[in-house]
Amino acid sequence: MIGEQVEALLEESSTLEPWRLTGDQIRSELRAAAEAVAGLQALTVKLTTAAEDLALPREDGCTSPTVWLATTTNVSRSEASKLVSLTRLDPTRGTITRQRWASGRLTTEQAHIILKALDALPDWFVDEQHDDAEATLLEHAREFGADDLRRLANRIVEVVDPDSADEIIGAQLERQEKQAWDETHLSITRMGQDRSSIRGVLPDVQADMLKTVLEGLASPRRDGAIFRDVDGDHSDQEIGRLDHARRMGLALCELVEHLPQGAYPQAGGVAATVTINIDYDDLRDRVSRATLSSGCDLSASQARRLACSANLLPLVLDGESRVLDAGTEKRLHDRYQRAVLAKRDKGCSWKGCDRPPGWCEAHHLRPWSQGGETSIDNGALFCFFHHHLLHDSDWQARLGPDGVVEVIPPPRIDPQQRPLRHARHLKHRPRALEPAST
């Protein structure tokens, strides 16, 4: 029986000591192990098909073949679902593919890609066309990895029926897009400690649109885009590029804070608006915390930063939670002031940063919470990251006598606290002419 052979194989492999092997031997053994895994997974699919024919899942009290396979073999449901999906494909198609898969010459993923592509071919295709498609994909499987093979499989009709390819692929894309929309979902779950988890599925088109925007914001190759510690402890030193996932997460935060308020949905004539609820005494004394209308707490420093430019409505409350003030127009720089700031600052005012005006926030040089007015002279443009840094650390900013924004480093960075200016505001002095030689 197969079980005895597998048991003998596992017993033999358990005694293998890789450290005794040469490089070529390790490669050979690894390929053999991969082939064994593929062959056993092919056997698993055959046995699962037979189990369904005998109604074993129902007999064992399982709600589906997937649950039955996961329970019987102790694999995860996601892994069981992938294997069960292979039992749903037309068993009369892909004979050679199934043989090569069973012998380990194809991985399970390669076999799945080929069999699914053959199953998706139009009903009017004749056997010869199916054979051509299978032969072509098997040839590709020798050379290409799973991702490239999947792309080739999606367009296999261009090989077997080039005259009808556009029409067939178009119809296939429509089916796939509809399925993608049907499976689209998103969940946001609180994890505790001021963190939330975002999980979901998006259609490829919309996912690529979002990814393109985020990668543009997160690009490590942007001039001056040096990622630093958010606590400001090393804010004048490059501490190494953050990994891609971290940059993408920070980019999503930046994108969310810049969503146009005019695009928010209306409900009962009121836009979906997030408010920051601030106690008057805390606002005056610059202490404690604020609360979003969603119930989420945030620090006073972040509340002051968001009050500068984010599309949030601050509600100042008295001791009995009555609204004393709802600042909007007075709090935010209007479009005309933003235009003047853009012309004056020409982008983020932090030295070395290349964020353009459109991606900058209007920062109150004297905080709005301390009575700082919303004016051009009290405003300065800073990007999302550097605006964070100004509010969350001991860096400061001011307007120089000549109308140029200056950033003042803390004493631990520069004991003399020499003002820093962006290079775009530096003026070149003409070189003194040397006296002509006689």
Secondary structure, 3 states (H helix, E strand, C coil): CHHHHHHHHHHHHHCCCHHHCCHHHHHHHHHHHHHHHHHHHHHHHHHHHHHHHCCHHHHCCCCCHHHHHHHHHCCCHHHHHHHHHHCCCCCCCCHHHHHHHHCCCCCHHHHHHHHHHHHCCCCCCCHHHHHHHHHHHHHHHHHCCHHHHHHHHHCCHHHHCHHHHHHHHHHHHHHHHHHHHHCCEEEEEEEECCEEEEEEECCHHHHHHHHHHHHHHHCCCCCCCCCCCCCCCCCCCCCCCCCHHHHHHHHHHHHHHCCCHHHCCEECCEECCCEEEEEHHHHHHCCCEEEECCCCEEEHHHHHHHHHHCCCEEEEECCCCCEEEECCCCCCCCHHHHHHHHHHHCCCCCCCCCCCHHHEEEEECCCHHHCCCCCCCCEEEEEHHHHHHHHHCCCEEEECCCCCEEEECCCCCCCCCCCECCHHHCCCCCCCCCCCCC
